[in-house]
Amino acid sequence: MENDAQFLDFVVKGLADHPESVKITRTVDEMGVLLSLDVHPEDMGKIIGRSGNTAKAIRILLRVVGMKNNARVNLKINEPEGGRKSEPTQSDQMKSMDDVMQDLKLE
């Protein structure tokens, strides 16, 4: 494993509650090095951090590691299956409210 991937592995496993689920894929092309990160869905919040600050800090540190090795390093955090839970839309809420009102009608 390369220095940048080893560094990312160390940092992410230190933050994660499920370190066994951490998976890093490293690809190199003309744009530089791309590290793709997959983590357990419960760990996404810890890796990204409030307002994305933890993810920003990790990306900055990876760029420093890359500069030391004369490479441009980028990080892509993959969204896990069943990631973002969709909020019910207002029309969905209105349907359920209509259903409730229908149930309350006395005949």
C-alpha positions in Angstrom: 0.0 0.0 0.0 1.3 3.4 -0.9 2.0 6.2 1.7 -1.1 8.2 0.9 -3.4 5.2 1.1 -1.7 4.0 4.3 -2.2 7.5 5.8 -5.8 7.6 4.9 -6.4 4.1 6.2 -4.8 5.1 9.6 -6.8 8.3 10.0 -10.2 6.8 8.9 -9.9 3.7 11.0 -9.0 5.8 14.0 -12.3 7.8 13.5 -14.6 4.9 12.6 -16.7 2.8 14.9 -16.5 0.0 12.3 -12.9 0.0 11.1 -13.4 -3.4 9.5 -15.7 -1.8 6.9 -13.2 0.8 5.7 -12.2 0.1 2.1 -9.8 2.3 0.1 -9.3 2.1 -3.6 -6.3 3.9 -5.2 -6.2 4.8 -8.9 -3.6 6.8 -10.8 -4.2 8.7 -14.0 -2.9 11.9 -15.7 -4.8 14.0 -13.1 -2.9 12.4 -10.2 -3.9 10.0 -7.5 -7.6 9.4 -6.6 -8.4 7.7 -3.3 -11.9 6.4 -3.1 -13.2 5.7 0.4 -16.0 3.4 1.4 -17.1 3.3 5.0 -19.9 1.8 7.1 -23.1 4.0 6.8 -23.0 4.7 10.6 -19.5 6.2 10.2 -20.3 8.6 7.4 -21.1 11.5 9.9 -17.8 11.0 11.7 -15.7 11.0 8.5 -17.4 14.0 7.0 -17.8 16.0 10.2 -19.9 19.0 11.0 -20.2 21.1 7.8 -17.7 18.8 6.1 -14.8 20.1 8.2 -13.3 16.7 9.0 -13.4 15.7 5.4 -11.8 19.0 4.4 -9.0 18.5 7.0 -8.4 14.9 5.7 -8.2 16.2 2.1 -5.7 18.9 3.1 -3.5 16.4 4.9 -3.6 14.1 1.9 -2.5 16.9 -0.3 0.5 17.5 2.0 1.4 13.7 1.9 1.1 13.9 -1.9 3.3 17.0 -2.2 6.0 15.1 -0.2 5.8 12.3 -2.9 5.4 14.7 -5.9 1.9 13.6 -6.5 -1.5 15.3 -6.6 -3.8 13.4 -4.2 -7.6 13.7 -4.3 -10.2 12.0 -2.0 -13.6 10.8 -3.0 -15.9 9.6 -0.2 -18.5 7.2 -1.7 -22.0 7.4 -0.3 -23.0 4.0 1.2 -26.0 2.0 0.1 -29.1 3.4 1.8 -27.3 6.6 2.4 -29.1 9.9 2.6 -32.6 9.2 4.0 -35.1 11.1 2.0 -37.2 13.5 3.9 -41.0 13.2 3.2 -42.1 15.9 0.9 -44.9 18.3 1.8 -47.3 16.5 -0.6 -46.5 13.1 1.2 -47.2 14.8 4.5 -50.5 16.2 3.2 -51.6 12.8 1.9 -51.0 11.2 5.3 -52.8 14.2 7.0 -55.8 13.6 4.6 -55.7 9.9 5.5 -55.8 10.8 9.2 -58.7 13.2 8.7 -60.6 10.5 6.7 -60.1 8.1 9.6 -61.4 10.6 12.1 -64.7 11.2 10.2 -67.6 9.7 12.0 -70.3 8.2 9.8 
